[in-house]
Amino acid sequence: MNDTKPVVEVKSIRKTYVMGKTEVHALRGVDLTINQGELIAIMGTSGSGKSTLMNIIGGLDYPTSGSYFLDGIEVNKLGKNALADIRNQKIGFVFQGFNLLARTSAAENVELPLLYDRTHKIKNYRKAAIDSLTLVGLGDRTDHHPNELSGGQQQRVAIARALVTNPSLILADEPTGNLDSRTTVEVMQLFQELNEKGITIILVTHEDEVSRYAKRIVELRDGQIIKDVVRKPDSAIDDLKRLIKRQAIERDESELTV
């Protein structure tokens, strides 16, 4: 693993939900460190605790006990306003649903997080949005609305929106869940390219087809980490080339039989 500074440090995190007289132990003492520049997949079936862990890392929920540090800041001790600032400035979110405003252009969708950034460190919202869209390969689609974009392009807009504040961490929750197999590989190629630029990325997924592109896989079961392995990721760009070639052959064969 990298010897660079930790971006995420989760220490003895527990999360218990009380439902009437019943206690549900969603997380049972999780320890996890994610270093700068990692591309990690957090996996687990429904009820494993992966969504709860994602919510805590994303600053969307507080743990019942334990500590969570993001860039050295103890997040679980922050009040709601400070927590909202941390989410805005240090975490870029990408969800399964693209969550784009339908009547708003791609650039305007990407600008949205900047409107809530009380540091005002970025002055020119339009330029920042265009730069972010260019980074994800949509520099020529800045004024297109979501209904003028494919599913893959809409997810790229969502990724550009996550990147526009220059966050410490991209947190992607089932980012390919609404995409076909080819577009899934295209999006994972983009995540790998962004990671090569040093961007730290956490993918929360239950799909092996997504996790195989990660450099590290953490698997949860019953609120505990049962596997944490560093591996050589598959190359999305190589897979995409093979997929395009196979689809071209299938198309040619189909045309010959018509």
C-alpha positions in Angstrom: 0.0 0.0 0.0 1.0 3.6 -0.4 3.2 5.3 2.2 1.5 8.6 1.6 -0.8 10.3 4.2 -4.1 8.7 5.2 -7.2 10.4 3.7 -9.6 8.2 5.7 -9.0 6.7 9.1 -11.8 4.7 10.7 -11.0 3.5 14.2 -13.2 1.0 16.1 -16.3 2.3 14.5 -19.6 0.9 15.7 -23.1 1.8 14.6 -26.2 0.6 16.4 -29.7 1.4 15.3 -32.5 1.1 17.9 -35.8 0.0 16.5 -38.3 -0.2 19.4 -36.8 -2.7 21.8 -34.5 -4.2 19.2 -30.9 -3.1 18.6 -29.4 -3.6 15.1 -25.6 -3.7 15.1 -24.8 -2.4 11.6 -21.1 -2.0 12.2 -19.2 -3.9 14.9 -15.8 -2.3 15.5 -14.5 -1.5 12.0 -10.9 -0.3 11.5 -9.9 1.0 8.1 -7.2 3.3 6.7 -7.3 4.5 3.1 -4.3 6.3 1.9 -4.0 9.1 -0.7 -4.1 7.8 -4.3 -5.9 4.5 -3.6 -8.7 3.1 -5.7 -10.6 0.9 -3.3 -13.8 -1.2 -3.6 -15.9 -1.7 -0.5 -18.1 -4.7 -1.0 -20.7 -6.7 0.8 -24.2 -8.1 0.4 -27.4 -6.4 1.6 -27.1 -6.1 5.4 -23.3 -6.4 5.5 -22.8 -2.8 6.7 -21.2 -1.4 3.6 -23.9 1.3 3.1 -23.6 2.3 6.8 -19.9 2.6 6.5 -20.3 4.6 3.3 -22.7 7.0 5.1 -20.2 7.5 7.9 -17.3 8.1 5.6 -19.4 10.5 3.5 -20.3 12.5 6.6 -24.0 11.6 6.2 -24.3 9.8 9.5 -22.5 9.7 12.9 -21.1 6.5 14.4 -22.4 5.3 17.7 -18.8 4.9 18.9 -15.3 5.1 17.6 -13.5 7.8 15.6 -13.5 8.8 11.9 -10.8 11.1 10.6 -10.9 12.7 7.1 -7.6 14.5 6.2 -6.8 14.5 9.9 -10.1 16.1 10.9 -12.1 14.1 13.4 -15.4 14.2 11.5 -17.6 12.5 14.1 -17.0 15.4 16.6 -18.2 18.1 14.2 -21.5 19.9 14.4 -24.0 19.8 11.5 -22.9 23.0 9.9 -19.2 22.1 10.0 -20.1 18.6 8.8 -21.9 20.1 5.8 -18.8 22.1 5.0 -16.6 19.1 5.1 -18.9 17.2 2.8 -18.9 20.1 0.4 -15.2 20.8 0.4 -13.6 17.4 0.9 -15.9 14.8 -0.5 -17.2 14.4 -4.1 -20.2 12.1 -4.3 -21.3 10.0 -7.3 -24.5 7.9 -7.0 -26.2 5.2 -8.9 -28.9 7.7 -10.0 -27.2 10.6 -11.7 -29.2 13.2 -9.8 -28.9 15.9 -12.5 -31.3 18.8 -12.7 -33.3 18.2 -15.9 -33.7 21.8 -17.1 -30.1 22.7 -16.3 -27.1 22.4 -18.6 -24.2 20.1 -17.9 -22.0 23.1 -16.9 -24.7 24.5 -14.5 -25.1 21.0 -13.0 -21.4 20.8 -12.3 -21.4 24.3 -10.8 -23.9 23.4 -8.1 -21.4 22.3 -5.3 -19.6 25.6 -5.7 -22.8 27.5 -4.8 -22.7 26.0 -1.3 -18.9 26.4 -0.8 -18.6 29.0 1.9 -14.8 29.3 1.5 -15.3 30.8 -2.0 -11.9 29.5 -2.9 -13.0 29.1 -6.5 -14.0 32.4 -8.0 -14.9 31.6 -11.6 -17.6 28.9 -11.4 -18.1 28.6 -15.2 -14.4 28.0 -15.8 -14.2 25.5 -13.0 -17.2 23.6 -14.4 -15.8 23.5 -17.9 -12.4 22.4 -16.7 -14.0 19.6 -14.8 -16.2 18.5 -17.7 -13.1 18.6 -20.0 -11.3 16.3 -17.5 -14.1 13.7 -17.9 -14.1 14.0 -21.7 -17.2 16.2 -22.0 -15.6 19.6 -22.9 -17.8 19.7 -26.0 -21.1 19.0 -24.1 -21.0 21.9 -21.6 -24.3 23.4 -22.7 -26.2 20.1 -23.3 -29.1 19.2 -21.0 -29.4 15.7 -19.4 -32.0 14.6 -21.9 -29.5 15.3 -24.7 -26.9 13.0 -23.1 -26.5 9.2 -22.9 -26.5 7.4 -19.6 -22.8 7.2 -19.6 -22.4 10.9 -20.4 -24.8 11.8 -17.6 -22.7 9.8 -15.2 -19.6 11.6 -16.5 -21.4 14.9 -15.7 -22.1 13.6 -12.2 -18.4 12.7 -11.8 -17.4 16.1 -13.1 -19.7 17.6 -10.4 -18.0 15.5 -7.8 -14.5 16.7 -8.9 -15.3 20.5 -9.3 -14.4 21.4 -5.7 -11.1 19.5 -5.9 -12.1 17.2 -3.0 -9.8 14.9 -1.0 -12.0 11.9 -1.8 -14.4 10.7 -4.5 -17.1 8.4 -2.9 -19.0 6.5 -5.5 -22.0 4.5 -4.5 -23.0 1.8 -7.1 -21.9 4.2 -9.8 -22.5 1.8 -12.7 -25.8 0.3 -11.4 -27.9 2.0 -14.1 -25.5 1.4 -17.0 -25.1 -1.3 -19.6 -21.9 -3.5 -19.7 -20.0 -1.3 -22.2 -20.8 2.0 -20.5 -19.9 0.4 -17.2 -16.4 -0.4 -18.5 -16.1 3.2 -20.0 -17.0 4.7 -16.6 -14.5 2.4 -14.8 -11.8 3.4 -17.4 -12.5 7.1 -16.4 -12.2 6.2 -12.7 -8.9 4.5 -13.4 -7.6 7.5 -15.3 -8.6 9.9 -12.5 -6.9 7.6 -10.0 -3.7 7.7 -12.1 -3.8 11.5 -11.6 -3.6 10.9 -7.8 -7.3 11.2 -7.0 -8.4 8.9 -4.1 -11.6 6.9 -5.0 -13.8 4.7 -2.9 -16.3 2.5 -4.9 -19.1 1.0 -2.9 -20.4 -1.9 -4.9 -21.8 -5.5 -4.8 -20.6 -6.2 -8.3 -17.5 -8.2 -9.0 -17.5 -6.7 -12.5 -16.8 -3.3 -10.9 -14.5 -4.3 -8.0 -12.0 -6.0 -10.4 -10.9 -2.6 -11.5 -9.9 -1.6 -8.0 -6.4 -1.7 -6.5 -7.8 -2.9 -3.2 -10.9 -4.8 -2.1 -12.4 -4.6 1.3 -15.4 -6.9 2.0 -17.8 -6.6 4.9 -20.1 -9.2 6.4 -22.3 -8.7 9.5 -20.8 -5.4 10.2 -17.2 -6.5 10.2 -14.4 -6.5 7.6 -13.7 -10.1 6.6 -11.3 -9.4 3.7 -8.9 -6.6 2.9 -6.6 -7.4 -0.1 -4.4 -5.3 -2.3 -4.3 -6.6 -5.9 -3.3 -5.7 -9.4 -6.5 -4.3 -11.0 -7.8 -5.3 -14.4 -7.3 -2.7 -17.1 -10.6 -1.1 -18.1 -9.1 0.3 -21.3 -7.9 -3.1 -22.4 -11.3 -4.6 -21.6 -13.1 -1.8 -23.5 -10.9 -2.5 -26.6 -11.8 -6.2 -26.5 -15.5 -5.4 -26.0 -15.6 -3.0 -28.9 -13.8 -5.5 -31.2 -16.2 -8.3 -30.2 -19.3 -6.1 -30.8 -18.0 -5.1 -34.2 -17.5 -8.7 -35.2 -21.0 -9.6 -33.9 -22.4 -6.7 -35.9 -20.7 -7.8 -39.1 -21.9 -11.3 -38.7 -25.4 -10.1 -38.1 -25.3 -8.0 -41.3 -24.1 -11.0 -43.3 -27.1 -13.1 -42.2 -29.7 -10.4 -43.1 
